Amino acid sequence: MEMTVHGLACARGGITVLEGVGFALRGGRALVLRGPNGIGKTTMLRTIAGLQPAVAGEIGLPPESIAYAAHSDGLKATLTVTENLSFWASVYGTGPDAVEAAITGMNLGILRDRQAANLSAGQKRRLGLARLLVTGRPLWVLDEPTVSLDAESVRLFAGVVRRHLAEGGAALIATHIDLGLDEAEVLDLGPFRARSPSEGGALSAFDEAFA
């Protein structure tokens, strides 16, 4: 699996916030996005996930290859932990084995029969992230995935990501927290901040190489 991005421009509220973004991400690798709040990390991830159109550029990976996890956990409050994961497994066409692997991977065994409405914020977040494990999709696009997680759960999730990479998957992550993924590459979005015409446009080093 490999995703390539060329000359990507993204807009929020009709205003272009990033332009000229280019990078390649292959299976077995993680790429962490850095930049101040408001620079456009969420906007870029939503664009790559196919939730909004790009202003310009190309994304070389079908959206069907992507599992997206953002601030919403995507849970049904009246369903139990197991039922929530079983619902998502049915959506993605995976089976009971994937559900059990997700419960084990995010340490939800003791909570498996508890309704989502009765989980703490951190437990809901772990369940929301466990959904990634039932998608069967190679590219995880993650927007601040560790919100509401304590330090132990952050380490647990980092281990889940590391196993995903070891199995040939890839991860694109926007986070302000060090996940302990020393092998991850970092992309600073500062140079891709959209400029006014008088300032001149941005062109990524990756795209310059292909110019």
C-alpha positions in Angstrom: 0.0 0.0 0.0 1.2 3.5 -0.8 -0.5 6.9 -0.8 0.9 9.8 -2.7 -0.3 13.4 -2.4 0.7 16.0 -5.0 0.0 19.7 -4.9 -2.9 19.4 -2.4 -4.8 22.5 -1.5 -7.5 22.4 1.2 -10.1 25.0 2.2 -12.1 25.6 5.4 -15.3 27.7 5.1 -14.5 28.5 1.5 -11.0 29.9 2.4 -7.9 28.0 1.3 -5.8 27.3 4.4 -3.2 24.9 2.9 -1.6 24.6 -0.5 1.1 22.8 -2.3 1.1 19.9 0.1 3.0 16.8 -1.1 4.2 13.6 0.5 4.3 9.9 0.1 3.2 7.3 2.7 3.8 3.7 2.2 2.7 0.6 4.2 4.6 0.0 7.4 5.1 3.8 8.0 3.5 6.5 10.1 3.4 10.2 9.3 2.7 12.7 12.1 1.4 16.2 11.1 2.7 19.1 13.1 1.6 22.8 13.2 -0.2 25.3 15.3 -3.9 25.2 16.0 -5.9 26.5 13.1 -3.3 25.8 10.4 -5.5 23.2 8.8 -4.5 19.8 10.1 -8.2 18.7 10.5 -9.2 20.2 7.2 -6.4 18.3 5.4 -7.3 15.0 7.1 -11.0 15.4 6.2 -9.9 16.1 2.6 -7.7 13.0 2.4 -10.5 10.9 4.0 -12.9 12.0 1.2 -15.2 14.0 3.5 -14.7 17.2 1.6 -13.4 18.1 -1.8 -9.8 19.3 -2.4 -9.3 22.8 -3.9 -6.5 21.4 -6.0 -4.1 18.5 -6.2 -4.2 14.7 -6.3 -4.6 12.0 -3.7 -3.3 8.7 -4.9 -5.4 6.3 -2.8 -9.0 5.3 -3.0 -11.1 6.5 0.0 -12.2 2.9 0.4 -8.7 2.2 1.7 -9.1 4.7 4.6 -10.4 4.4 8.1 -10.9 7.8 9.6 -11.1 8.6 13.3 -11.7 12.1 14.5 -13.1 13.8 17.6 -16.5 12.0 17.5 -16.3 8.4 18.7 -19.2 7.2 16.5 -20.9 5.2 19.2 -24.5 4.1 19.7 -25.2 4.9 23.3 -27.8 2.1 23.9 -25.5 -0.7 22.5 -22.9 -2.5 24.5 -19.2 -2.4 23.7 -19.5 -5.7 21.8 -22.6 -4.6 20.0 -21.1 -1.4 18.9 -18.0 -3.2 17.4 -20.2 -5.8 15.9 -22.3 -3.1 14.2 -19.1 -1.6 12.6 -17.8 -5.0 11.7 -21.0 -5.6 9.7 -20.6 -2.2 8.0 -17.0 -3.0 6.9 -17.6 -6.6 6.1 -15.4 -8.1 8.8 -16.4 -10.8 11.3 -16.5 -11.8 14.9 -12.7 -12.5 15.0 -12.1 -8.8 14.2 -14.4 -7.8 17.0 -12.6 -10.0 19.5 -9.2 -8.7 18.3 -10.5 -5.1 18.8 -11.8 -5.8 22.3 -8.4 -7.4 23.3 -6.3 -4.7 21.5 -7.9 -1.8 23.3 -8.3 -3.7 26.7 -12.1 -3.6 26.7 -12.8 -7.1 27.9 -14.1 -6.2 31.3 -16.4 -3.7 29.6 -17.7 -5.8 26.7 -21.3 -6.0 28.1 -21.6 -2.4 29.3 -23.6 0.1 27.3 -21.7 2.9 25.7 -23.8 5.4 27.5 -22.4 4.1 30.8 -18.7 4.4 29.8 -16.4 7.1 31.0 -15.0 9.6 28.5 -11.7 7.7 28.3 -13.5 4.3 27.9 -15.6 5.8 25.1 -12.5 7.0 23.4 -10.9 3.5 23.6 -14.0 2.0 22.2 -14.1 4.6 19.4 -10.5 3.8 18.5 -11.2 0.0 18.7 -13.4 0.6 15.7 -10.3 1.0 13.6 -9.4 -2.6 14.3 -12.6 -3.9 12.7 -12.4 -1.9 9.5 -9.8 -4.1 7.8 -8.6 -0.9 6.0 -4.8 -0.3 5.5 -4.6 3.5 6.0 -5.6 5.0 9.4 -6.3 8.7 9.3 -6.3 10.0 12.8 -7.2 13.4 14.1 -6.0 13.9 17.8 -6.8 10.2 18.6 -5.6 10.4 22.2 -8.1 13.0 23.4 -9.6 11.9 26.8 -7.0 9.1 27.1 -4.8 8.7 30.2 -1.1 8.0 29.9 -1.6 4.2 30.1 -4.2 4.2 27.4 -2.0 6.4 25.2 0.7 3.7 25.4 -1.9 1.0 24.7 -3.0 2.8 21.6 0.5 3.5 20.4 1.1 -0.3 20.6 -2.0 -0.9 18.5 -0.7 1.6 15.9 2.7 -0.1 16.0 1.1 -3.5 15.3 -0.9 -2.1 12.5 2.3 -0.8 10.9 4.0 -4.1 11.4 1.2 -5.8 9.5 1.8 -3.5 6.5 -0.7 -0.8 7.4 0.0 2.9 7.5 -1.1 5.8 9.7 -1.5 9.6 9.1 -1.8 11.3 12.5 -2.4 14.8 13.7 -1.5 15.0 17.3 0.1 17.4 19.8 1.1 14.5 22.0 4.2 12.3 21.7 2.8 8.8 21.0 6.2 7.3 21.5 6.3 6.2 17.8 10.0 6.9 17.3 9.9 5.4 13.8 7.2 7.9 12.7 8.2 10.6 10.2 7.0 14.2 10.8 5.5 16.7 8.3 5.5 20.3 9.4 2.5 22.0 7.8 3.9 25.5 8.4 5.5 25.8 5.0 2.2 24.9 3.3 0.1 27.6 4.9 -1.9 29.3 2.1 -0.5 32.7 1.1 -2.1 35.6 -0.6 -1.2 36.1 -4.3 1.1 38.9 -3.4 3.1 36.5 -1.2 3.4 33.8 -3.8 2.1 30.2 -3.5 3.7 27.3 -1.7 5.3 24.4 -3.5 6.3 21.4 -1.6 9.8 19.8 -1.8 8.1 16.6 -2.8 6.3 18.2 -5.7 9.4 20.2 -6.8 11.2 16.8 -7.2 8.5 15.8 -9.8 8.3 19.2 -11.5 
